[in-house]
Amino acid sequence: MADVSNKQLVISAWEAFASRDPDRVAAVFTPDAEWLAPPDNATAGALDGTSHLIGRDRIVEFLTAEFGTVFVADVSIDFRGFYADGDVVVVEERMQATLAHGGHYDNDYCFIFEMADGRIKRVREYMDTQRGARLFESPTLM
């Protein structure tokens, strides 16, 4: 697919993620999709410890059900850039939200999307894991 097409597909995928609609989210992933995040990230720790999600159904569960139990309110994403080269799309963003303990979450992310046949095949997620861990510790940290 052309660079612009894959870039637009990833932009549309973020709209699907925000909807929390399982059918919309599932439609953007291949059945064998994977989502990889750093092993010791705070979100994985707050859930079941899994940082490598395997399969569309598991990713949909995370995005539509589990995500909202960790980031409970005021989720906002400031997209800083979408960059495409062939079947790879890179997204830079800042996410803010209210955590389950009432504290404020604020972290920068980089996502690398690998596309196949118009759907997401693999996501590699990067963030400041130390900052995330500090923010999950106490609601008073900003």
Order of alpha helices (4+ residues) and beta strands (2+ residues): alpha-alpha-beta-alpha-beta-alpha-alpha-beta-beta-beta-beta-alpha
